[in-house]
Amino acid sequence: LSPQLRKEYGANVVPAFPPKKIFTLTPAEVEQRREQLEKYMQAVRQDPTLGGSETFNSFLRKAQQETQQIPTEEVVLEVLLSNGQKVKVTILTSDQTEDVLEAVASKLDLPDDLVGYFSLFLVRETKDGAFSFVRKLQEFELPYVSVTSLHNPEFRIILRKSYWDSSYDDDVMEHRVGLNLLYAQTVSDIEHGWILVNKEQHRQLKSLQEKVSKKEFIRLAQTLKYYGYLKFDPCVTDFPEKGCHVIVSAGNNELNFQVRLPSEQIKEGSFKVTRMRCWRVTSSVPMSNGPSGSSPGKSEVKLELAFEYLMSKDRLQWVTITSPQAIMLSICLQSMVDELMVKKSGGSIRKMFRRRVNGALRRSDSQQAVKSPPLLDSPDASREPMAKLSSKLTSVSLRGISHSSSANDVGANDFHGNYAFEGIGDEDL
């Protein structure tokens, strides 16, 4: 395959593939090869030319199965909905993401022209019942292999909407199943504190739930802070200074930062994707002879997302996020750009899925209904401090703080893209 790909795409484009071993692999070697393949797939995903190659994707699908020594056979795969409901679909172990997505949509009776509004995500369930995003499953992945190869029941596959512009909610809400899925996700995001709600808004939402006014519920939720955002685990950034702890959220064509400065002061700001000139994901393994006190044993790979940002009309600066979710962040940025380009060209994200040439989908005889989530609980004591903290964050003014005259120093009033870039058009990028 490698010579074929190099001939097709050029020697410099194709990364080196993890070599095979002649003999039967030990469990440790299987895990090592799985990790190598995982990194390789992530590297490929960063190159849109390779990511869209059927030759390459077909090869990757076979490599995933071979690495885990999983034969092609019919299996039952469990996919979660946002309300915790489990959808069991009969698929082949060799089915790629699009096949599995179609099977779930079929089981739920979601129309073909709405399937493109949803995606499958690999997540890790946390102790409090929430989940942490590992990544959006890519076209060339085999979801069954991806989740079973991790050998950990905490890893699950979940169905969520995959667009950023809330105006697309109107398309999804046209159909009963689309409305139910969107409603369940909105309730879940509010319960997990991803969407910020004050007591009065909470009372209004609960009243709409009791009336089963799902569309009105979503319409109100659309007006709330962080509606439609994906929230990531706490991580570290070098902005506005090195070593700052940050909670990153992606949505509304931006990365939102809630930063705790070394002084314990909290700042909030946003970086618009239209102001990012480029970004990259890098990985590194700490040196084994690192500083004293470093934990012995297996070295953990460190992932970083760095983007070059237009801080002012004539100044670009790199901002780095160090997070195990760097790949997922990069995929979010790319999908935001893709969606903006589709919108700019007057296109639509509606996607009619083509049926597989070799046989129709294994459709289930019984469709599965999306159950309504339970009524919103009153904000509990543990969440109340977070709500208060968040309301303080939104009121922090980033203006009026003294700004260093040095071009290398980052002033606090450069922090929030919505304020720092008024009057700068995208033609300046």
Secondary structure, DSSP 8 states (H G I E B T S, - for coil): -HHHHHHHH-TTTS-------SS---HHHHHHHHHHHHHHHHHHHT-HHHHT-HHHHHHHHHHHHHHHT----EEEEEEE-TTS-EEEEEEETT--HHHHHHHHHHHHT--HHHHTTEEEEEEEE-TTS-EEEEEE--TT--HHHHHHTT--TTEEEEEEE----GGGHHHHHTSHHHHHHHHHHHHHHHHTTSS---HHHHHHHHHHHHTT-HHHHHHHHHTSTTTT-EE---EEE-SSSTTEEEEEEEETTEEEEEEE-TTS-EEEEEEEGGGEEEEEEEEE---TT-STT---SS---EEEEEEEEEEETTEEEEEEEE-TTHHHHHHHHHHHHHHHHHHHTT----------SSS-----SS--------------TTTHHHHHHHHHHHH---SSS---S-TTS--GGGS-HHHHTTT--GGG-
